[in-house]
């Protein structure tokens, strides 16, 4: 009897993992179409040819609040150094546009901020913690997934590795 239960469990786990929509290094980055704070449509596929850092965040994430000023400073410095070859895109998962607008104002954000009230990207990118960062290379493939903060040095290295 125990053997049959274990076998059934193994089959269920195997079938579940085969149908899983998790994202892995080397896969084409899942595309989505959402609006930014200016009601302009954004899709990662529009930035193909650039290295994209998708930064998934929420306002109730303490680390996200602490990281935003550092990310803004890094973004400004790296845009001057590297130019148009990369994009930093902050995706607010599951919250209203108003919350993202307040963050933009409070932290004087100049990078793209996307609103995902319906949590579309959370499923597409298997987001389980905040912040989570996906680095998408210039060919549109997932190069890396990093949970937690990114330093300027890390961002710079990741951009240069994935151009």
C-alpha positions as CSV (number, residue, x, y, z in Angstrom):
1,X,0.0,0.0,0.0
2,X,2.8,2.5,0.9
3,X,4.6,1.7,-2.3
4,X,1.5,2.6,-4.3
5,X,1.1,5.9,-2.5
6,X,4.8,6.8,-3.0
7,X,4.5,5.9,-6.7
8,X,1.4,8.0,-7.1
9,X,3.1,10.9,-5.4
10,X,6.1,10.6,-7.7
11,X,3.8,10.6,-10.8
12,X,1.9,13.6,-9.5
13,X,5.1,15.6,-8.8
14,X,6.6,14.6,-12.2
15,X,3.4,15.7,-14.1
16,X,3.2,18.9,-12.1
17,X,6.9,19.8,-12.9
18,X,6.4,19.1,-16.6
19,X,3.5,21.6,-16.7
20,X,5.4,24.2,-14.6
21,X,5.8,27.5,-16.3
22,X,8.9,28.4,-14.4
23,X,11.5,30.4,-16.2
24,X,15.1,29.2,-16.6
25,X,18.4,30.6,-17.8
26,X,18.6,30.4,-21.6
27,X,14.9,30.4,-22.2
28,X,13.3,33.2,-24.2
29,X,12.0,35.7,-21.7
30,X,8.2,35.6,-21.3
31,X,6.7,38.6,-23.0
32,X,3.9,40.7,-21.6
33,X,2.1,43.9,-22.5
34,X,1.4,46.3,-19.7
35,X,1.2,50.1,-19.3
36,X,3.8,52.3,-17.7
37,X,3.0,55.3,-15.5
38,X,2.5,57.4,-18.6
39,X,-0.1,54.9,-20.0
40,X,2.4,53.9,-22.7
41,X,2.4,50.2,-23.5
42,X,5.5,48.3,-22.6
43,X,6.7,44.8,-23.7
44,X,10.2,43.4,-23.1
45,X,10.3,42.3,-26.7
46,X,10.3,46.0,-27.7
47,X,13.7,46.3,-26.1
48,X,15.3,43.4,-27.9
49,X,18.9,44.2,-28.6
50,X,19.4,45.7,-25.2
51,X,20.1,44.2,-21.8
52,X,17.0,44.5,-19.7
53,X,16.8,44.3,-15.9
54,X,13.3,43.5,-14.9
55,X,13.0,44.5,-11.2
56,X,9.8,43.1,-9.6
57,X,8.8,45.0,-6.4
58,X,6.0,46.0,-4.1
59,X,5.6,49.0,-1.7
60,X,5.2,46.7,1.3
61,X,8.6,45.2,0.7
62,X,11.0,47.0,3.1
63,X,14.1,46.0,1.0
64,X,12.4,47.4,-2.1
65,X,12.0,50.8,-0.4
66,X,15.6,50.8,0.7
67,X,16.9,49.7,-2.7
68,X,15.0,52.2,-4.9
69,X,17.3,55.2,-4.2
70,X,20.4,53.1,-4.9
71,X,18.9,51.7,-8.1
72,X,18.1,55.3,-9.3
73,X,21.6,56.4,-8.6
74,X,23.1,53.4,-10.4
75,X,20.7,53.8,-13.3
76,X,21.7,57.4,-13.8
77,X,25.5,56.6,-13.6
78,X,25.2,53.6,-15.9
79,X,23.1,55.3,-18.5
80,X,25.8,57.9,-18.8
81,X,28.5,55.2,-19.0
82,X,26.8,52.6,-21.1
83,X,24.1,54.6,-22.9
84,X,21.1,53.1,-24.7
85,X,22.3,49.5,-24.5
86,X,20.3,48.7,-21.4
87,X,17.0,49.3,-19.7
88,X,16.0,49.1,-16.1
89,X,12.3,48.3,-15.8
90,X,10.6,48.3,-12.4
91,X,7.4,46.2,-12.3
92,X,5.0,46.8,-9.4
93,X,3.3,43.5,-8.9
94,X,-0.3,43.4,-7.7
95,X,-0.7,47.1,-6.7
96,X,-2.4,50.2,-8.1
97,X,-0.9,52.8,-10.4
98,X,-1.2,55.3,-7.6
99,X,1.3,53.4,-5.4
100,X,3.8,53.3,-8.3
101,X,3.3,57.1,-8.9
102,X,4.0,57.8,-5.3
103,X,7.2,55.7,-5.4
104,X,8.3,57.5,-8.6
105,X,7.7,60.9,-6.9
106,X,9.3,60.0,-3.6
107,X,12.4,58.5,-5.1
108,X,12.6,60.7,-8.2
109,X,12.7,57.7,-10.4
110,X,13.7,58.1,-14.1
111,X,13.7,54.5,-15.2
112,X,10.6,52.8,-16.6
113,X,7.9,51.8,-14.1
114,X,5.3,49.3,-15.1
115,X,2.0,48.6,-13.3
116,X,0.9,45.0,-13.0
117,X,-2.3,45.1,-10.9
118,X,-3.5,41.7,-12.1
119,X,-0.2,39.9,-11.2
120,X,0.4,38.7,-14.8
121,X,4.2,38.9,-14.5
122,X,4.2,37.2,-11.1
123,X,3.0,34.0,-12.8
124,X,5.0,34.4,-16.0
125,X,8.3,35.0,-14.1
126,X,7.6,32.8,-11.0
127,X,8.0,35.6,-8.6
128,X,7.9,34.3,-5.0
129,X,9.8,37.1,-3.1
130,X,10.5,40.8,-3.5
131,X,12.6,42.2,-4.9
132,X,13.4,39.8,-7.6
133,X,15.4,40.8,-10.7
134,X,15.6,39.1,-14.1
135,X,18.4,39.9,-16.4
136,X,17.5,39.5,-20.0
137,X,20.3,39.5,-22.5
138,X,20.3,41.4,-25.8
139,X,18.9,38.3,-27.6
140,X,15.8,38.3,-25.4
141,X,16.9,35.3,-23.4
142,X,16.9,35.0,-19.6
143,X,20.5,35.3,-18.4
144,X,20.0,35.3,-14.7
145,X,17.5,35.5,-11.8
146,X,18.6,37.3,-8.7
147,X,16.5,37.5,-5.5
148,X,17.2,40.6,-3.5
149,X,19.3,43.7,-4.0
150,X,21.6,44.5,-6.9
151,X,24.6,46.8,-6.4
152,X,25.8,49.1,-9.1
153,X,28.8,46.9,-9.6
154,X,26.6,43.8,-10.1
155,X,24.4,45.7,-12.5
156,X,27.3,46.9,-14.5
157,X,28.9,43.5,-14.6
158,X,25.6,41.8,-15.6
159,X,25.0,44.4,-18.4
160,X,28.5,43.9,-19.9
161,X,28.3,40.1,-19.7
162,X,24.9,40.0,-21.5
163,X,25.4,42.6,-24.3
